Amino acid sequence: MGRIIKALVLLVIIGFIGLAGYAYLGDLSPVQGEVTKPVVLNAD
């Protein structure tokens, strides 16, 4: 039973390190572009 818990803790730690590494090194920046949209005002 102790081996399973140790293996599970090890997998969680490796997963956390992988997720943190991807967050720092991965390209997570959004695509930027200009958006133009006409505005119609109903001012009487």
CHARMM-style PDB file with segment names, atoms N, HN, CA, C and O in Angstrom:
ATOM      1  N   MET     1       0.826  -1.205   0.000  1.00  0.00      PROA
ATOM      2  CA  MET     1       0.000   0.000   0.000  1.00  0.00      PROA
ATOM      3  C   MET     1       0.861   1.256   0.000  1.00  0.00      PROA
ATOM      4  O   MET     1       0.516   2.252  -0.636  1.00  0.00      PROA
ATOM      5  N   GLY     2       1.972   1.207   0.708  1.00  0.00      PROA
ATOM      6  HN  GLY     2       2.252   0.398   1.225  1.00  0.00      PROA
ATOM      7  CA  GLY     2       2.871   2.346   0.769  1.00  0.00      PROA
ATOM      8  C   GLY     2       3.513   2.647  -0.579  1.00  0.00      PROA
ATOM      9  O   GLY     2       3.768   3.808  -0.897  1.00  0.00      PROA
ATOM     10  N   ARG     3       3.777   1.610  -1.375  1.00  0.00      PROA
ATOM     11  HN  ARG     3       3.570   0.667  -1.116  1.00  0.00      PROA
ATOM     12  CA  ARG     3       4.351   1.812  -2.703  1.00  0.00      PROA
ATOM     13  C   ARG     3       3.386   2.559  -3.612  1.00  0.00      PROA
ATOM     14  O   ARG     3       3.802   3.414  -4.393  1.00  0.00      PROA
ATOM     15  N   ILE     4       2.118   2.244  -3.514  1.00  0.00      PROA
ATOM     16  HN  ILE     4       1.780   1.549  -2.879  1.00  0.00      PROA
ATOM     17  CA  ILE     4       1.121   2.905  -4.361  1.00  0.00      PROA
ATOM     18  C   ILE     4       1.030   4.389  -4.008  1.00  0.00      PROA
ATOM     19  O   ILE     4       0.945   5.235  -4.899  1.00  0.00      PROA
ATOM     20  N   ILE     5       1.046   4.700  -2.741  1.00  0.00      PROA
ATOM     21  HN  ILE     5       1.115   4.013  -2.017  1.00  0.00      PROA
ATOM     22  CA  ILE     5       0.970   6.099  -2.305  1.00  0.00      PROA
ATOM     23  C   ILE     5       2.228   6.852  -2.739  1.00  0.00      PROA
ATOM     24  O   ILE     5       2.133   7.989  -3.202  1.00  0.00      PROA
ATOM     25  N   LYS     6       3.398   6.240  -2.598  1.00  0.00      PROA
ATOM     26  HN  LYS     6       3.475   5.316  -2.222  1.00  0.00      PROA
ATOM     27  CA  LYS     6       4.639   6.884  -3.035  1.00  0.00      PROA
ATOM     28  C   LYS     6       4.617   7.118  -4.546  1.00  0.00      PROA
ATOM     29  O   LYS     6       5.020   8.182  -5.015  1.00  0.00      PROA
ATOM     30  N   ALA     7       4.152   6.139  -5.298  1.00  0.00      PROA
ATOM     31  HN  ALA     7       3.824   5.275  -4.917  1.00  0.00      PROA
ATOM     32  CA  ALA     7       4.084   6.290  -6.752  1.00  0.00      PROA
ATOM     33  C   ALA     7       3.101   7.380  -7.134  1.00  0.00      PROA
ATOM     34  O   ALA     7       3.361   8.148  -8.060  1.00  0.00      PROA
ATOM     35  N   LEU     8       1.984   7.460  -6.444  1.00  0.00      PROA
ATOM     36  HN  LEU     8       1.772   6.836  -5.692  1.00  0.00      PROA
ATOM     37  CA  LEU     8       0.986   8.488  -6.723  1.00  0.00      PROA
ATOM     38  C   LEU     8       1.530   9.878  -6.400  1.00  0.00      PROA
ATOM     39  O   LEU     8       1.326  10.816  -7.171  1.00  0.00      PROA
ATOM     40  N   VAL     9       2.210  10.017  -5.285  1.00  0.00      PROA
ATOM     41  HN  VAL     9       2.375   9.256  -4.659  1.00  0.00      PROA
ATOM     42  CA  VAL     9       2.810  11.300  -4.917  1.00  0.00      PROA
ATOM     43  C   VAL     9       3.880  11.686  -5.937  1.00  0.00      PROA
ATOM     44  O   VAL     9       3.972  12.855  -6.311  1.00  0.00      PROA
ATOM     45  N   LEU    10       4.669  10.757  -6.382  1.00  0.00      PROA
ATOM     46  HN  LEU    10       4.594   9.807  -6.078  1.00  0.00      PROA
ATOM     47  CA  LEU    10       5.692  11.011  -7.387  1.00  0.00      PROA
ATOM     48  C   LEU    10       5.060  11.462  -8.705  1.00  0.00      PROA
ATOM     49  O   LEU    10       5.563  12.390  -9.338  1.00  0.00      PROA
ATOM     50  N   LEU    11       3.982  10.831  -9.122  1.00  0.00      PROA
ATOM     51  HN  LEU    11       3.573  10.077  -8.608  1.00  0.00      PROA
ATOM     52  CA  LEU    11       3.297  11.226 -10.355  1.00  0.00      PROA
ATOM     53  C   LEU    11       2.690  12.617 -10.235  1.00  0.00      PROA
ATOM     54  O   LEU    11       2.712  13.384 -11.198  1.00  0.00      PROA
ATOM     55  N   VAL    12       2.157  12.950  -9.086  1.00  0.00      PROA
ATOM     56  HN  VAL    12       2.138  12.327  -8.304  1.00  0.00      PROA
ATOM     57  CA  VAL    12       1.594  14.288  -8.874  1.00  0.00      PROA
ATOM     58  C   VAL    12       2.699  15.337  -8.940  1.00  0.00      PROA
ATOM     59  O   VAL    12       2.511  16.393  -9.545  1.00  0.00      PROA
ATOM     60  N   ILE    13       3.835  15.062  -8.332  1.00  0.00      PROA
ATOM     61  HN  ILE    13       3.987  14.205  -7.840  1.00  0.00      PROA
ATOM     62  CA  ILE    13       4.956  16.010  -8.355  1.00  0.00      PROA
ATOM     63  C   ILE    13       5.477  16.175  -9.782  1.00  0.00      PROA
ATOM     64  O   ILE    13       5.720  17.300 -10.218  1.00  0.00      PROA
ATOM     65  N   ILE    14       5.649  15.084 -10.508  1.00  0.00      PROA
ATOM     66  HN  ILE    14       5.452  14.170 -10.153  1.00  0.00      PROA
ATOM     67  CA  ILE    14       6.113  15.163 -11.898  1.00  0.00      PROA
ATOM     68  C   ILE    14       5.102  15.912 -12.757  1.00  0.00      PROA
ATOM     69  O   ILE    14       5.490  16.704 -13.616  1.00  0.00      PROA
ATOM     70  N   GLY    15       3.821  15.674 -12.539  1.00  0.00      PROA
ATOM     71  HN  GLY    15       3.506  15.030 -11.842  1.00  0.00      PROA
ATOM     72  CA  GLY    15       2.793  16.385 -13.288  1.00  0.00      PROA
ATOM     73  C   GLY    15       2.798  17.869 -12.996  1.00  0.00      PROA
ATOM     74  O   GLY    15       2.621  18.679 -13.906  1.00  0.00      PROA
ATOM     75  N   PHE    16       2.996  18.239 -11.744  1.00  0.00      PROA
ATOM     76  HN  PHE    16       3.140  17.581 -11.005  1.00  0.00      PROA
ATOM     77  CA  PHE    16       3.055  19.657 -11.379  1.00  0.00      PROA
ATOM     78  C   PHE    16       4.266  20.336 -12.001  1.00  0.00      PROA
ATOM     79  O   PHE    16       4.161  21.461 -12.491  1.00  0.00      PROA
ATOM     80  N   ILE    17       5.411  19.666 -11.987  1.00  0.00      PROA
ATOM     81  HN  ILE    17       5.496  18.752 -11.590  1.00  0.00      PROA
ATOM     82  CA  ILE    17       6.617  20.224 -12.605  1.00  0.00      PROA
ATOM     83  C   ILE    17       6.408  20.377 -14.110  1.00  0.00      PROA
ATOM     84  O   ILE    17       6.816  21.385 -14.689  1.00  0.00      PROA
ATOM     85  N   GLY    18       5.789  19.409 -14.740  1.00  0.00      PROA
ATOM     86  HN  GLY    18       5.457  18.591 -14.270  1.00  0.00      PROA
ATOM     87  CA  GLY    18       5.515  19.497 -16.173  1.00  0.00      PROA
ATOM     88  C   GLY    18       4.557  20.623 -16.497  1.00  0.00      PROA
ATOM     89  O   GLY    18       4.755  21.339 -17.478  1.00  0.00      PROA
ATOM     90  N   LEU    19       3.534  20.789 -15.702  1.00  0.00      PROA
ATOM     91  HN  LEU    19       3.373  20.207 -14.905  1.00  0.00      PROA
ATOM     92  CA  LEU    19       2.564  21.870 -15.923  1.00  0.00      PROA
ATOM     93  C   LEU    19       3.206  23.238 -15.710  1.00  0.00      PROA
ATOM     94  O   LEU    19       2.958  24.161 -16.486  1.00  0.00      PROA
ATOM     95  N   ALA    20       4.008  23.377 -14.694  1.00  0.00      PROA
ATOM     96  HN  ALA    20       4.210  22.627 -14.064  1.00  0.00      PROA
ATOM     97  CA  ALA    20       4.697  24.643 -14.445  1.00  0.00      PROA
ATOM     98  C   ALA    20       5.693  24.938 -15.563  1.00  0.00      PROA
ATOM     99  O   ALA    20       5.813  26.086 -15.992  1.00  0.00      PROA
ATOM    100  N   GLY    21       6.397  23.936 -16.032  1.00  0.00      PROA
ATOM    101  HN  GLY    21       6.299  23.003 -15.684  1.00  0.00      PROA
ATOM    102  CA  GLY    21       7.338  24.120 -17.131  1.00  0.00      PROA
ATOM    103  C   GLY    21       6.630  24.541 -18.407  1.00  0.00      PROA
ATOM    104  O   GLY    21       7.120  25.411 -19.128  1.00  0.00      PROA
ATOM    105  N   TYR    22       5.499  23.945 -18.693  1.00  0.00      PROA
ATOM    106  HN  TYR    22       5.100  23.238 -18.108  1.00  0.00      PROA
ATOM    107  CA  TYR    22       4.743  24.324 -19.886  1.00  0.00      PROA
ATOM    108  C   TYR    22       4.200  25.741 -19.765  1.00  0.00      PROA
ATOM    109  O   TYR    22       4.164  26.473 -20.754  1.00  0.00      PROA
ATOM    110  N   ALA    23       3.782  26.136 -18.579  1.00  0.00      PROA
ATOM    111  HN  ALA    23       3.811  25.541 -17.776  1.00  0.00      PROA
ATOM    112  CA  ALA    23       3.251  27.481 -18.381  1.00  0.00      PROA
ATOM    113  C   ALA    23       4.346  28.528 -18.575  1.00  0.00      PROA
ATOM    114  O   ALA    23       4.083  29.607 -19.106  1.00  0.00      PROA
ATOM    115  N   TYR    24       5.564  28.221 -18.153  1.00  0.00      PROA
ATOM    116  HN  TYR    24       5.778  27.344 -17.722  1.00  0.00      PROA
ATOM    117  CA  TYR    24       6.653  29.190 -18.295  1.00  0.00      PROA
ATOM    118  C   TYR    24       7.274  29.161 -19.691  1.00  0.00      PROA
ATOM    119  O   TYR    24       7.669  30.205 -20.210  1.00  0.00      PROA
ATOM    120  N   LEU    25       7.364  27.993 -20.297  1.00  0.00      PROA
ATOM    121  HN  LEU    25       7.044  27.144 -19.876  1.00  0.00      PROA
ATOM    122  CA  LEU    25       8.080  27.863 -21.566  1.00  0.00      PROA
ATOM    123  C   LEU    25       7.155  27.762 -22.776  1.00  0.00      PROA
ATOM    124  O   LEU    25       7.591  28.009 -23.901  1.00  0.00      PROA
ATOM    125  N   GLY    26       5.899  27.407 -22.570  1.00  0.00      PROA
ATOM    126  HN  GLY    26       5.546  27.207 -21.656  1.00  0.00      PROA
ATOM    127  CA  GLY    26       4.974  27.271 -23.677  1.00  0.00      PROA
ATOM    128  C   GLY    26       4.526  28.619 -24.200  1.00  0.00      PROA
ATOM    129  O   GLY    26       4.593  29.625 -23.493  1.00  0.00      PROA
ATOM    130  N   ASP    27       4.069  28.635 -25.440  1.00  0.00      PROA
ATOM    131  HN  ASP    27       4.015  27.818 -26.014  1.00  0.00      PROA
ATOM    132  CA  ASP    27       3.595  29.880 -26.041  1.00  0.00      PROA
ATOM    133  C   ASP    27       2.115  30.038 -25.719  1.00  0.00      PROA
ATOM    134  O   ASP    27       1.257  29.483 -26.405  1.00  0.00      PROA
ATOM    135  N   LEU    28       1.824  30.802 -24.669  1.00  0.00      PROA
ATOM    136  HN  LEU    28       2.521  31.253 -24.111  1.00  0.00      PROA
ATOM    137  CA  LEU    28       0.448  30.972 -24.227  1.00  0.00      PROA
ATOM    138  C   LEU    28      -0.097  32.358 -24.557  1.00  0.00      PROA
ATOM    139  O   LEU    28      -1.163  32.739 -24.075  1.00  0.00      PROA
ATOM    140  N   SER    29       0.632  33.114 -25.379  1.00  0.00      PROA
ATOM    141  HN  SER    29       1.499  32.805 -25.771  1.00  0.00      PROA
ATOM    142  CA  SER    29       0.176  34.466 -25.694  1.00  0.00      PROA
ATOM    143  C   SER    29      -0.964  34.412 -26.709  1.00  0.00      PROA
ATOM    144  O   SER    29      -0.924  33.598 -27.632  1.00  0.00      PROA
ATOM    145  N   PRO    30      -1.970  35.257 -26.558  1.00  0.00      PROA
ATOM    146  CA  PRO    30      -3.099  35.254 -27.484  1.00  0.00      PROA
ATOM    147  C   PRO    30      -2.718  35.903 -28.815  1.00  0.00      PROA
ATOM    148  O   PRO    30      -1.790  36.709 -28.890  1.00  0.00      PROA
ATOM    149  N   VAL    31      -3.449  35.535 -29.849  1.00  0.00      PROA
ATOM    150  HN  VAL    31      -4.202  34.880 -29.788  1.00  0.00      PROA
ATOM    151  CA  VAL    31      -3.251  36.136 -31.156  1.00  0.00      PROA
ATOM    152  C   VAL    31      -3.888  37.521 -31.138  1.00  0.00      PROA
ATOM    153  O   VAL    31      -5.050  37.677 -30.763  1.00  0.00      PROA
ATOM    154  N   GLN    32      -3.116  38.523 -31.546  1.00  0.00      PROA
ATOM    155  HN  GLN    32      -2.172  38.397 -31.851  1.00  0.00      PROA
ATOM    156  CA  GLN    32      -3.613  39.887 -31.504  1.00  0.00      PROA
ATOM    157  C   GLN    32      -3.901  40.366 -32.917  1.00  0.00      PROA
ATOM    158  O   GLN    32      -3.173  40.055 -33.860  1.00  0.00      PROA
ATOM    159  N   GLY    33      -4.974  41.126 -33.039  1.00  0.00      PROA
ATOM    160  HN  GLY    33      -5.565  41.378 -32.273  1.00  0.00      PROA
ATOM    161  CA  GLY    33      -5.329  41.699 -34.324  1.00  0.00      PROA
ATOM    162  C   GLY    33      -6.265  42.867 -34.125  1.00  0.00      PROA
ATOM    163  O   GLY    33      -6.922  42.982 -33.090  1.00  0.00      PROA
ATOM    164  N   GLU    34      -6.323  43.734 -35.122  1.00  0.00      PROA
ATOM    165  HN  GLU    34      -5.790  43.640 -35.963  1.00  0.00      PROA
ATOM    166  CA  GLU    34      -7.185  44.903 -35.024  1.00  0.00      PROA
ATOM    167  C   GLU    34      -8.606  44.523 -35.414  1.00  0.00      PROA
ATOM    168  O   GLU    34      -8.825  43.831 -36.408  1.00  0.00      PROA
ATOM    169  N   VAL    35      -9.561  44.979 -34.627  1.00  0.00      PROA
ATOM    170  HN  VAL    35      -9.384  45.541 -33.819  1.00  0.00      PROA
ATOM    171  CA  VAL    35     -10.970  44.697 -34.885  1.00  0.00      PROA
ATOM    172  C   VAL    35     -11.699  46.024 -35.023  1.00  0.00      PROA
ATOM    173  O   VAL    35     -11.641  46.869 -34.129  1.00  0.00      PROA
ATOM    174  N   THR    36     -12.379  46.202 -36.135  1.00  0.00      PROA
ATOM    175  HN  THR    36     -12.427  45.516 -36.861  1.00  0.00      PROA
ATOM    176  CA  THR    36     -13.181  47.410 -36.332  1.00  0.00      PROA
ATOM    177  C   THR    36     -14.626  46.997 -36.551  1.00  0.00      PROA
ATOM    178  O   THR    36     -14.912  46.067 -37.306  1.00  0.00      PROA
ATOM    179  N   LYS    37     -15.534  47.696 -35.883  1.00  0.00      PROA
ATOM    180  HN  LYS    37     -15.302  48.452 -35.270  1.00  0.00      PROA
ATOM    181  CA  LYS    37     -16.948  47.371 -35.976  1.00  0.00      PROA
ATOM    182  C   LYS    37     -17.728  48.673 -35.923  1.00  0.00      PROA
ATOM    183  O   LYS    37     -17.545  49.457 -34.992  1.00  0.00      PROA
ATOM    184  N   PRO    38     -18.595  48.925 -36.900  1.00  0.00      PROA
ATOM    185  CA  PRO    38     -19.362  50.169 -36.878  1.00  0.00      PROA
ATOM    186  C   PRO    38     -20.389  50.173 -35.752  1.00  0.00      PROA
ATOM    187  O   PRO    38     -20.943  49.136 -35.386  1.00  0.00      PROA
ATOM    188  N   VAL    39     -20.626  51.362 -35.217  1.00  0.00      PROA
ATOM    189  HN  VAL    39     -20.175  52.204 -35.514  1.00  0.00      PROA
ATOM    190  CA  VAL    39     -21.588  51.522 -34.139  1.00  0.00      PROA
ATOM    191  C   VAL    39     -22.737  52.382 -34.646  1.00  0.00      PROA
ATOM    192  O   VAL    39     -22.516  53.470 -35.177  1.00  0.00      PROA
ATOM    193  N   VAL    40     -23.967  51.895 -34.482  1.00  0.00      PROA
ATOM    194  HN  VAL    40     -24.147  51.011 -34.051  1.00  0.00      PROA
ATOM    195  CA  VAL    40     -25.150  52.641 -34.897  1.00  0.00      PROA
ATOM    196  C   VAL    40     -25.818  53.190 -33.646  1.00  0.00      PROA
ATOM    197  O   VAL    40     -26.184  52.426 -32.753  1.00  0.00      PROA
ATOM    198  N   LEU    41     -25.983  54.518 -33.571  1.00  0.00      PROA
ATOM    199  HN  LEU    41     -25.686  55.139 -34.297  1.00  0.00      PROA
ATOM    200  CA  LEU    41     -26.608  55.150 -32.427  1.00  0.00      PROA
ATOM    201  C   LEU    41     -28.010  55.588 -32.821  1.00  0.00      PROA
ATOM    202  O   LEU    41     -28.195  56.204 -33.871  1.00  0.00      PROA
ATOM    203  N   ASN    42     -28.989  55.281 -31.997  1.00  0.00      PROA
ATOM    204  HN  ASN    42     -28.839  54.782 -31.144  1.00  0.00      PROA
ATOM    205  CA  ASN    42     -30.378  55.682 -32.241  1.00  0.00      PROA
ATOM    206  C   ASN    42     -30.700  56.933 -31.431  1.00  0.00      PROA
ATOM    207  O   ASN    42     -31.517  56.899 -30.511  1.00  0.00      PROA
ATOM    208  N   ALA    43     -30.053  58.024 -31.780  1.00  0.00      PROA
ATOM    209  HN  ALA    43     -29.388  58.052 -32.527  1.00  0.00      PROA
ATOM    210  CA  ALA    43     -30.281  59.290 -31.081  1.00  0.00      PROA
ATOM    211  C   ALA    43     -31.274  60.110 -31.900  1.00  0.00      PROA
ATOM    212  O   ALA    43     -30.956  60.524 -33.015  1.00  0.00      PROA
ATOM    213  N   ASP    44     -32.452  60.348 -31.374  1.00  0.00      PROA
ATOM    214  HN  ASP    44     -32.710  60.012 -30.468  1.00  0.00      PROA
ATOM    215  CA  ASP    44     -33.475  61.114 -32.081  1.00  0.00      PROA
ATOM    216  C   ASP    44     -33.561  62.518 -31.566  1.00  0.00      PROA
ATOM    217  OT1 ASP    44     -34.374  63.305 -32.052  1.00  0.00      PROA
TER     218      ASP     44
END
